Amino acid sequence: MTNADLNYDVLIVGAGVVGCAIARELARHRKREGEAFRVGVLEKEPDVSFGTSSRNSAVLHSGINYAPGSLRGALNVKGNAMMDRLCADLKVPIKRIGKLTVALTEEDLPGLHKQRSQGEANGVPGMELMDNAKMRTIQPGIEGILGLWTPTSAIISSFGLTIALAENAQANGVDFHLNCEVVGVERGEGKRTFGVRGSDGRVYTSRLLINAAGLHCDEVSAMLGITDVKIWSCRGEYYVLDRRLDGTLKTLIYPVPGPNDPGLGIHLTPTVDGNILIGPSATYIPEEDREDYRATSAVMADLRREGLHLLPDLAASDFIRSFSGNRPKQTPPEKGGNADFTIEETSVPGFIHLLGIESPGLTSSPAIAGMVRDMVAKHIPLAERDDFAPERPGFIGTFAELPLEQRMDLIRTEPEYGEVICRCERITKREIRQAIENPLGARTMASIKYRARAQMGRCQGGFCMPRIVRMLRDEYGFDPKDFFIRGGAPMFSGHVREGGDGR
Ligand SMILES: Cc1cc2nc3c(=O)[nH]c(=O)nc-3n(C[C@H](O)[C@H](O)[C@H](O)COP(=O)(O)OP(=O)(O)OC[C@H]3O[C@@H](n4cnc5c(N)ncnc54)[C@H](O)[C@@H]3O)c2cc1C
């Protein structure tokens, strides 16, 4: 790579859903004067979507939760409306299953009516208040005295969307530099450029710098002397339930949130893959490790209790795993609640930061990208490209979910579609291969899991992981010492038997 390759018009720090949506939106454009428009993304992890963007409820919110006139309310409604087209182009699973926000007692009613009037002011389409009988036509057996129905609420694959945005941005010319933490930023000569120091030892230069670093946004802003902003990390823990329960929930069911709740309350959320999530909790965690993604026994016990209360037939074996995700909050623990998003060009011209992109950041991501594009266009006049390719050619989605005829045809042309590697999720060797050969060059086990969905089922990789490891070693020549789950510690540290080679 030459020095010229490290010069960009726009550099984005952080490859979560927000950074990747911005990257793809910029890729849809060229400079109006016709010169090359160079966009790069710097990400500290070995893959995109390893931060909050793979650690959330994966719900597309309707926009009833946010104050009228807030950026969050406006971007949520706009982003939600953009998702059908985006997901169709990128072949990302999305299900418009709607949501019931349910008042269980009279005390919940003022909060429910507040949500409805916020929704009206924010332009949320199709809302309806429902009595218990009407709610039961949507979700049999549901308790509660009044519900607010929002048909635009949906579920999506959050990491699927982030990966698709990144891979499509890359196919349209954006450079992704993984394993590259931004460790310093200086202004260049005449203060017209930024010099961005990466942990890979390189200095990247750029005319504009966009800080989409999630939990670490304030630290990146501080590198340019902006020290009056602060992020607190607030953890949300979840249990994942087995796919045996697929179909139990017909819609999303949420409690009415209290005024100072840091989240939307613990609830059951069906996922596009057929699991159910219980959570998320909300616990501010110490400053030292904002990415402490522990699942704690106390919270897990609470979630288990809550799960059994809501679904009394749950068996112990239905709780298949836990995970957590941390909200980048602008409100300190003593205040709680939520602040609006901060998306602005800072006092440093050309430096745009996005702070406090907690929920509904996933839903809002395409609308946030449009807003940032307009900020970029004030510095670099842009025009839409005629040759932008919005789709992901060759990507078929999940093989097991295709119609039988199509699966038979695919097996005839690509016999590896006929060999199942992950039994729980019915993922084929061809899909694993496609995930291994991903265009971003991400090589961790989580990268394969997020792309192919292998290791996500009841056995959590017990059956398929050794087969994937063997494939990586035998067919791609990878040294098992270099296998990582997500980054951090390697998967293997030696041989079980003296002189063995693991075969
Ligand atoms: C528990 C929970 C539930 C949620 N549920 C929902 C929901 O249902 N619906 C919804 O719309 N939203 C939801 N959200 C919010 C949503 O997940 C976030 O708003 C969104 O993922 C934020 O994306 P991001 O790209 O800003 O951040 P991230 O995904 O965290 O991406 C930031 C990236 O920057 C990288 N980075 C950080 N520092 C550096 C550096 N110095 N150099 C290079 N790279 C760096 C990180 O590694 C990371 O990959 C939820 C969030 C949580 C925590």
The ligand as an SDF file (V2000), in Angstrom:
LIG
                    3D

 53 58  0  0  0  0  0  0  0  0999 V2000
  -29.0380   -3.4470   24.7640 C   0  0  0  0  0  0  0  0  0  0  0  0
  -29.2840   -2.6600   23.5160 C   0  0  0  0  0  0  0  0  0  0  0  0
  -30.4800   -2.8210   22.8010 C   0  0  0  0  0  0  0  0  0  0  0  0
  -30.7090   -2.0770   21.6500 C   0  0  0  0  0  0  0  0  0  0  0  0
  -31.8290   -2.3250   20.9050 N   0  0  0  0  0  0  0  0  0  0  0  0
  -32.0600   -1.6060   19.7780 C   0  0  0  0  0  0  0  0  0  0  0  0
  -33.1890   -1.8720   18.9720 C   0  0  0  0  0  0  0  0  0  0  0  0
  -33.9270   -2.8110   19.2050 O   0  0  0  0  0  0  0  0  0  0  0  0
  -33.4140   -1.0650   17.9050 N   0  0  0  0  0  0  0  0  0  0  0  0
  -32.6030   -0.0340   17.5780 C   0  0  0  0  0  0  0  0  0  0  0  0
  -32.8950    0.6870   16.6340 O   0  0  0  0  0  0  0  0  0  0  0  0
  -31.4710    0.2060   18.3000 N   0  0  0  0  0  0  0  0  0  0  0  0
  -31.1820   -0.5650   19.3690 C   0  0  0  0  0  0  0  0  0  0  0  0
  -30.0490   -0.3500   20.1040 N   0  0  0  0  0  0  0  0  0  0  0  0
  -29.1400    0.6940   19.6790 C   0  0  0  0  0  0  0  0  0  0  0  0
  -28.2550    0.2510   18.5070 C   0  0  0  0  0  0  0  0  0  0  0  0
  -27.7320   -1.0360   18.7240 O   0  0  0  0  0  0  0  0  0  0  0  0
  -27.1190    1.2670   18.3760 C   0  0  0  0  0  0  0  0  0  0  0  0
  -27.6870    2.5470   18.2840 O   0  0  0  0  0  0  0  0  0  0  0  0
  -26.2630    1.0370   17.1500 C   0  0  0  0  0  0  0  0  0  0  0  0
  -25.8370   -0.2860   17.0540 O   0  0  0  0  0  0  0  0  0  0  0  0
  -25.0720    1.9750   17.2210 C   0  0  0  0  0  0  0  0  0  0  0  0
  -24.2570    1.7300   16.1280 O   0  0  0  0  0  0  0  0  0  0  0  0
  -22.8500    2.4600   16.0330 P   0  0  0  0  0  0  0  0  0  0  0  0
  -22.3360    2.1460   14.6920 O   0  0  0  0  0  0  0  0  0  0  0  0
  -23.0160    3.8940   16.4030 O   0  0  0  0  0  0  0  0  0  0  0  0
  -21.9870    1.8290   17.2140 O   0  0  0  0  0  0  0  0  0  0  0  0
  -21.1310    0.4690   17.2820 P   0  0  0  0  0  0  0  0  0  0  0  0
  -21.8640   -0.6650   16.6970 O   0  0  0  0  0  0  0  0  0  0  0  0
  -20.6810    0.3280   18.6900 O   0  0  0  0  0  0  0  0  0  0  0  0
  -19.9050    0.7690   16.3370 O   0  0  0  0  0  0  0  0  0  0  0  0
  -18.8300    1.5900   16.7270 C   0  0  0  0  0  0  0  0  0  0  0  0
  -17.5740    0.9590   16.1890 C   0  0  0  0  0  0  0  0  0  0  0  0
  -16.4710    1.8290   16.4180 O   0  0  0  0  0  0  0  0  0  0  0  0
  -15.3410    1.0340   16.6960 C   0  0  0  0  0  0  0  0  0  0  0  0
  -14.3540    1.8750   17.3690 N   0  0  0  0  0  0  0  0  0  0  0  0
  -14.4530    2.4350   18.5930 C   0  0  0  0  0  0  0  0  0  0  0  0
  -13.3530    3.1580   18.8640 N   0  0  0  0  0  0  0  0  0  0  0  0
  -12.5410    3.0600   17.7790 C   0  0  0  0  0  0  0  0  0  0  0  0
  -11.2570    3.5770   17.4600 C   0  0  0  0  0  0  0  0  0  0  0  0
  -10.5710    4.3530   18.3060 N   0  0  0  0  0  0  0  0  0  0  0  0
  -10.7130    3.2510   16.2640 N   0  0  0  0  0  0  0  0  0  0  0  0
  -11.3810    2.4550   15.3750 C   0  0  0  0  0  0  0  0  0  0  0  0
  -12.5940    1.9260   15.6460 N   0  0  0  0  0  0  0  0  0  0  0  0
  -13.1760    2.2410   16.8350 C   0  0  0  0  0  0  0  0  0  0  0  0
  -15.9050   -0.0890   17.5520 C   0  0  0  0  0  0  0  0  0  0  0  0
  -15.0660   -1.2310   17.5740 O   0  0  0  0  0  0  0  0  0  0  0  0
  -17.2400   -0.3480   16.8740 C   0  0  0  0  0  0  0  0  0  0  0  0
  -17.1540   -1.3870   15.9120 O   0  0  0  0  0  0  0  0  0  0  0  0
  -29.7670   -1.1090   21.2350 C   0  0  0  0  0  0  0  0  0  0  0  0
  -28.5640   -0.9590   21.9470 C   0  0  0  0  0  0  0  0  0  0  0  0
  -28.3190   -1.7460   23.0690 C   0  0  0  0  0  0  0  0  0  0  0  0
  -27.0140   -1.6230   23.7830 C   0  0  0  0  0  0  0  0  0  0  0  0
  1  2  1  0
  2  3  1  0
  2 52  2  0
  3  4  2  0
  4  5  1  0
  4 50  1  0
  5  6  2  0
  6  7  1  0
  6 13  1  0
  7  8  2  0
  7  9  1  0
  9 10  1  0
 10 11  2  0
 10 12  1  0
 12 13  2  0
 13 14  1  0
 14 15  1  0
 14 50  1  0
 15 16  1  0
 16 17  1  0
 16 18  1  0
 18 19  1  0
 18 20  1  0
 20 21  1  0
 20 22  1  0
 22 23  1  0
 23 24  1  0
 24 25  2  0
 24 26  1  0
 24 27  1  0
 27 28  1  0
 28 29  2  0
 28 30  1  0
 28 31  1  0
 31 32  1  0
 32 33  1  0
 33 34  1  0
 33 48  1  0
 34 35  1  0
 35 36  1  0
 35 46  1  0
 36 37  1  0
 36 45  1  0
 37 38  2  0
 38 39  1  0
 39 40  1  0
 39 45  2  0
 40 41  1  0
 40 42  2  0
 42 43  1  0
 43 44  2  0
 44 45  1  0
 46 47  1  0
 46 48  1  0
 48 49  1  0
 50 51  2  0
 51 52  1  0
 52 53  1  0
M  END
$$$$
